[in-house]
Amino acid sequence: MTQLTHSDVTIIGAGLTGLSLAHFLKKHGKTVRLVEKEDRFGGSIRTLSQQGFTFETGPNTGVVSNMAVDELFRDLEGQCQVEGARPESKARWIWKNDRWHALPSGPVSAIGTPLFTPSDKFRILLEPFRSKGNDPMETVAGMVKRRLGQSFLDYAVDPFISGVYAGDPNYLVTRFALPKLYRLEQNYGSFIGGSLKRGKELKAERANRKYNGIFSFIGGMESLTRALSGNLGKDEYLLTCRTTVVLPDARHYQLTVSSGNATHTWKSRHVICTTGSTSLKELLPFVDSSLIQPVQEIKHAKVIQAAVGFTHWQGIPIAAYGGLIPSREKRKALGILFPSSLFTNRSPHQGALVSVFLGGFRHPEVLELTNNELEMLVQRELQETLQTGSNTPDLISIHKHYQAIPQYGADSAQRLHAISTLERRHPGLYLAGNIRDGIGMADRIQQAHQLAKQIAGKLVD
């Protein structure tokens, strides 16, 4: 057993949250150590290059939606290069009646679209005058139907929820899953009026940021996690950790970690678990199970991402962000993203790279299909939606994620209360990651930034 040096903070999990935490804590002058069960950094973020195509097996894009993201990207300049989405890929498509339609970008275009019924278009016009709701546990579906109507739910919000959460708007609670939307109604009285007022505030905020909008990185998303991990010293991380156990020890926590053929121990004032929910009992055997159970019971959407590459694209023009498919349309695919339209060097010059998403709450059964069956399904979806015809893909890379995206339903209130109670009972112990505070890349970075600042304030020498 090897006794390692004390660290101010131990971070369990070296995905984006853990790596960002280490970065911001080190900026505050604190010593850190990361513990990771896999043999690589990055968690769900992974970029592969095959046959002239560069594709993601996890997140494809992020959005610079807060100052913490901007700060991180500035810090990493020279180590990785942020790539914004091409302007011509701004359009979002929605599938209805066997064809794609552009998603409206505002009230005016919403009136002319064939996606919504005439009565709901009238409801959209009257939305600013509708009374705000008073149910803090209202689902996304309930809120949208109340303010904008059924067809807006079916052909705008339902596919959006599939694209972000791979979830069900009847299950997700707006206050937890879409807090910005919830606050628009609560703070401003309406979505449209709130968006206009909030837009002025956001314009000033964006002016103070160097980076804005949709992002990836030259060479793919893994360029970000590679840059973050490259700034760690050899004594600041352990990979391939088979077991990790945390126990309280006076004003510290004792860490016992098995990595390779060795067992390491050290003490930390603070421990942050970013690993999600499944391993918490084993990690924290001293914590009351009544506080662990609500966290472990969080539901996850199962998702398949298929990266599909064509050396010579013969389908319809795909100068767009991608297309989403409402559940009412009864297709197997949740949506299709167009990475080669968004970013450079993702496919050969005359080719195209698309990412097809399947599964989710809508079709969990597709994860039981074999890869051959999935390849046939993916090709059929592309033939019928993007008119690829007999153009056989040069690449199909299937990636199954059985715990892809946590679902922020009504049980979120109990989960967040349990986390708050746990952290209060055990000072210096924190549960972070996508079990709270949002699921997007910007959410993960902002959470890390705020938590690092909070901990640094408690570790004043």
ZAMARGU-4260 file (C-alpha; in steps of 0.2 Angstrom, whole numbers, plus 5000, padded with zeros to 4 digits):
<rodrens>
0) 5000/5000/5000 | 5007/5017/4995 | 5004/5033/5005 | 5002/5047/4993 | 5003/5065/4998
5) 4988/5075/5005 | 4978/5084/4993 | 4966/5099/4996 | 4953/5091/4985 | 4950/5073/4977
10) 4939/5072/4962 | 4931/5056/4958 | 4928/5054/4939 | 4938/5062/4925 | 4925/5067/4913
15) 4921/5085/4908 | 4915/5090/4926 | 4930/5082/4935 | 4943/5089/4923 | 4935/5107/4923
20) 4935/5106/4942 | 4953/5102/4943 | 4957/5116/4931 | 4947/5129/4941 | 4953/5123/4958
25) 4971/5124/4952 | 4968/5142/4946 | 4963/5145/4964 | 4980/5138/4970 | 4973/5122/4977
30) 4981/5104/4976 | 4970/5091/4967 | 4970/5073/4963 | 4958/5065/4950 | 4953/5046/4952
35) 4946/5038/4936 | 4940/5020/4934 | 4944/5020/4915 | 4961/5020/4907 | 4957/5037/4898
40) 4951/5054/4902 | 4935/5062/4896 | 4921/5051/4901 | 4907/5051/4888 | 4917/5063/4877
45) 4927/5054/4863 | 4932/5058/4846 | 4936/5044/4833 | 4944/5046/4815 | 4941/5032/4803
50) 4941/5031/4784 | 4943/5050/4782 | 4929/5054/4794 | 4930/5062/4811 | 4916/5059/4822
55) 4910/5059/4840 | 4903/5044/4850 | 4897/5056/4864 | 4892/5074/4864 | 4893/5082/4846
60) 4891/5100/4850 | 4890/5112/4865 | 4883/5130/4867 | 4893/5144/4875 | 4879/5149/4887
65) 4888/5156/4902 | 4904/5166/4907 | 4912/5150/4914 | 4913/5142/4897 | 4921/5158/4890
70) 4934/5158/4904 | 4939/5140/4902 | 4941/5142/4883 | 4951/5158/4885 | 4962/5148/4898
75) 4965/5134/4885 | 4970/5145/4870 | 4985/5138/4862 | 4981/5121/4868 | 4965/5117/4859
80) 4956/5128/4846 | 4937/5131/4848 | 4927/5129/4832 | 4910/5138/4830 | 4897/5131/4819
85) 4896/5137/4801 | 4883/5151/4799 | 4874/5142/4785 | 4870/5127/4796 | 4859/5138/4807
90) 4842/5130/4802 | 4834/5116/4812 | 4822/5104/4803 | 4807/5096/4809 | 4799/5080/4801
95) 4781/5081/4797 | 4770/5071/4784 | 4785/5063/4776 | 4795/5079/4773 | 4806/5092/4782
100) 4801/5109/4788 | 4811/5123/4795 | 4808/5125/4814 | 4801/5143/4816 | 4814/5155/4824
105) 4801/5167/4831 | 4783/5172/4832 | 4782/5179/4814 | 4789/5163/4806 | 4778/5153/4818
110) 4762/5160/4810 | 4767/5154/4793 | 4774/5137/4796 | 4763/5121/4792 | 4770/5113/4808
115) 4756/5121/4819 | 4737/5122/4818 | 4728/5138/4814 | 4720/5138/4832 | 4737/5136/4840
120) 4745/5150/4829 | 4732/5161/4837 | 4736/5154/4854 | 4755/5159/4850 | 4749/5177/4847
125) 4740/5178/4863 | 4754/5169/4873 | 4760/5185/4881 | 4743/5189/4889 | 4740/5172/4897
130) 4742/5170/4915 | 4757/5162/4922 | 4756/5145/4930 | 4757/5141/4949 | 4762/5123/4949
135) 4781/5121/4952 | 4779/5102/4947 | 4771/5105/4931 | 4778/5094/4917 | 4785/5102/4901
140) 4770/5095/4891 | 4758/5103/4903 | 4766/5120/4903 | 4768/5120/4884 | 4750/5114/4880
145) 4743/5127/4893 | 4753/5142/4885 | 4755/5137/4866 | 4744/5122/4862 | 4745/5104/4857
150) 4753/5106/4840 | 4767/5117/4847 | 4770/5103/4859 | 4770/5090/4846 | 4780/5098/4832
155) 4792/5110/4842 | 4794/5105/4860 | 4792/5086/4859 | 4806/5084/4846 | 4817/5097/4855
160) 4815/5086/4871 | 4820/5071/4860 | 4835/5080/4854 | 4841/5086/4871 | 4835/5073/4884
165) 4830/5058/4872 | 4815/5060/4884 | 4797/5062/4886 | 4789/5079/4889 | 4775/5071/4899
170) 4788/5065/4912 | 4801/5079/4913 | 4797/5093/4925 | 4800/5111/4918 | 4807/5118/4934
175) 4821/5105/4934 | 4823/5100/4915 | 4821/5117/4907 | 4824/5130/4921 | 4827/5144/4909
180) 4810/5142/4901 | 4802/5140/4919 | 4810/5156/4924 | 4804/5165/4908 | 4786/5162/4914
185) 4789/5165/4932 | 4799/5181/4931 | 4792/5189/4915 | 4774/5182/4914 | 4777/5174/4897
190) 4789/5165/4885 | 4788/5178/4871 | 4788/5193/4882 | 4801/5186/4893 | 4812/5181/4878
195) 4812/5198/4872 | 4816/5206/4888 | 4829/5193/4892 | 4837/5195/4875 | 4842/5212/4879
200) 4851/5206/4895 | 4859/5192/4885 | 4865/5203/4872 | 4875/5213/4884 | 4882/5197/4892
205) 4887/5190/4875 | 4896/5207/4871 | 4908/5203/4886 | 4912/5185/4880 | 4925/5181/4867
210) 4916/5165/4863 | 4898/5163/4859 | 4886/5151/4850 | 4887/5132/4846 | 4905/5125/4848
215) 4916/5110/4845 | 4935/5110/4843 | 4946/5108/4828 | 4949/5089/4828 | 4934/5085/4838
220) 4927/5087/4856 | 4941/5076/4863 | 4953/5090/4860 | 4945/5099/4875 | 4947/5085/4887
225) 4965/5081/4880 | 4970/5099/4884 | 4963/5099/4901 | 4971/5082/4906 | 4987/5088/4898
230) 4989/5101/4911 | 4988/5088/4925 | 5005/5083/4934 | 5009/5064/4936 | 5005/5065/4954
235) 4988/5073/4951 | 4978/5058/4944 | 4976/5039/4944 | 4968/5030/4930 | 4961/5012/4929
240) 4955/5013/4947 | 4946/4996/4950 | 4940/5001/4967 | 4939/5018/4977 | 4933/5020/4995
245) 4930/5036/5004 | 4929/5036/5023 | 4929/5051/5035 | 4944/5054/5046 | 4943/5068/5058
250) 4942/5084/5048 | 4948/5075/5032 | 4942/5061/5021 | 4953/5045/5019 | 4954/5039/5001
255) 4959/5020/4997 | 4961/5017/4979 | 4966/5001/4969 | 4975/5006/4953 | 4984/4993/4943
260) 4993/4981/4955 | 4994/4994/4968 | 4984/5001/4982 | 4985/5020/4986 | 4979/5030/5001
265) 4979/5048/5005 | 4969/5061/5014 | 4959/5076/5007 | 4949/5090/5015 | 4936/5089/5001
270) 4930/5075/4990 | 4919/5078/4975 | 4910/5063/4966 | 4906/5067/4948 | 4903/5049/4943
275) 4884/5049/4942 | 4873/5038/4953 | 4877/5020/4951 | 4893/5018/4961 | 4889/5029/4976
280) 4886/5015/4988 | 4903/5008/4985 | 4911/5024/4985 | 4903/5031/5001 | 4899/5016/5012
285) 4898/5028/5028 | 4883/5038/5020 | 4866/5034/5026 | 4858/5024/5012 | 4842/5034/5013
290) 4852/5048/5005 | 4860/5038/4992 | 4844/5029/4986 | 4835/5044/4979 | 4851/5048/4969
295) 4853/5031/4962 | 4834/5030/4957 | 4836/5043/4944 | 4830/5037/4927 | 4842/5037/4912
300) 4837/5037/4894 | 4846/5023/4883 | 4853/5030/4867 | 4861/5024/4852 | 4872/5035/4841
305) 4876/5030/4824 | 4890/5039/4815 | 4887/5037/4796 | 4899/5043/4783 | 4897/5045/4764
310) 4913/5048/4753 | 4901/5055/4740 | 4885/5062/4746 | 4870/5060/4735 | 4856/5064/4746
315) 4846/5080/4748 | 4857/5096/4753 | 4860/5096/4771 | 4865/5114/4775 | 4857/5114/4792
320) 4861/5109/4810 | 4851/5093/4809 | 4833/5087/4809 | 4822/5081/4823 | 4808/5069/4822
325) 4792/5071/4833 | 4785/5055/4842 | 4769/5058/4832 | 4777/5054/4816 | 4780/5036/4822
330) 4798/5034/4816 | 4812/5024/4825 | 4825/5038/4824 | 4824/5052/4836 | 4834/5064/4825
335) 4849/5066/4813 | 4863/5078/4816 | 4874/5085/4802 | 4892/5087/4809 | 4900/5089/4792
340) 4888/5104/4788 | 4892/5111/4805 | 4911/5109/4806 | 4926/5108/4795 | 4936/5092/4791
345) 4923/5080/4797 | 4921/5071/4780 | 4930/5070/4763 | 4927/5085/4752 | 4912/5079/4742
350) 4906/5068/4756 | 4895/5070/4772 | 4895/5064/4790 | 4878/5062/4799 | 4874/5056/4816
355) 4858/5046/4818 | 4851/5045/4836 | 4839/5031/4841 | 4832/5024/4857 | 4828/5036/4871
360) 4812/5035/4881 | 4802/5033/4865 | 4811/5017/4858 | 4822/5008/4872 | 4819/4992/4863
365) 4831/4996/4849 | 4845/4994/4860 | 4842/4975/4860 | 4845/4974/4841 | 4861/4967/4834
370) 4873/4979/4825 | 4868/4972/4809 | 4850/4975/4812 | 4854/4993/4818 | 4864/4996/4802
375) 4849/4991/4791 | 4838/5002/4802 | 4849/5017/4801 | 4851/5015/4782 | 4832/5014/4780
380) 4829/5030/4790 | 4842/5039/4780 | 4834/5033/4763 | 4817/5038/4769 | 4822/5055/4777
385) 4837/5061/4768 | 4834/5052/4751 | 4851/5043/4751 | 4843/5030/4740 | 4855/5016/4735
390) 4870/5026/4740 | 4878/5014/4753 | 4887/5022/4767 | 4906/5020/4768 | 4906/5021/4787
395) 4893/5015/4800 | 4899/5016/4818 | 4887/5011/4831 | 4888/5016/4849 | 4876/5011/4863
400) 4874/5021/4879 | 4864/5012/4892 | 4864/5026/4904 | 4866/5041/4892 | 4855/5055/4899
405) 4848/5057/4916 | 4829/5062/4916 | 4824/5077/4927 | 4807/5072/4932 | 4796/5075/4948
410) 4808/5064/4958 | 4821/5078/4956 | 4814/5087/4971 | 4818/5072/4982 | 4835/5069/4974
415) 4841/5087/4976 | 4835/5087/4994 | 4844/5071/4998 | 4860/5078/4990 | 4858/5094/5000
420) 4856/5084/5016 | 4871/5073/5013 | 4882/5088/5010 | 4876/5096/5025 | 4879/5081/5036
425) 4896/5078/5029 | 4905/5094/5026 | 4918/5093/5013 | 4909/5080/5003 | 4900/5085/4987
430) 4890/5076/4973 | 4892/5084/4956 | 4890/5079/4938 | 4874/5078/4927 | 4863/5071/4942
435) 4860/5090/4945 | 4862/5107/4938 | 4859/5102/4920 | 4865/5090/4907 | 4874/5100/4894
440) 4892/5103/4892 | 4890/5122/4897 | 4881/5116/4913 | 4895/5104/4917 | 4908/5118/4915
445) 4898/5131/4925 | 4894/5119/4939 | 4913/5115/4940 | 4917/5134/4940 | 4905/5138/4954
450) 4910/5123/4965 | 4928/5127/4963 | 4925/5144/4969 | 4915/5138/4984 | 4928/5126/4989
455) 4942/5138/4987 | 4933/5150/4998 | 4933/5136/5012 | 4952/5132/5009 | 4959/5149/5013
460) 4976/5147/5020
</rodrens>
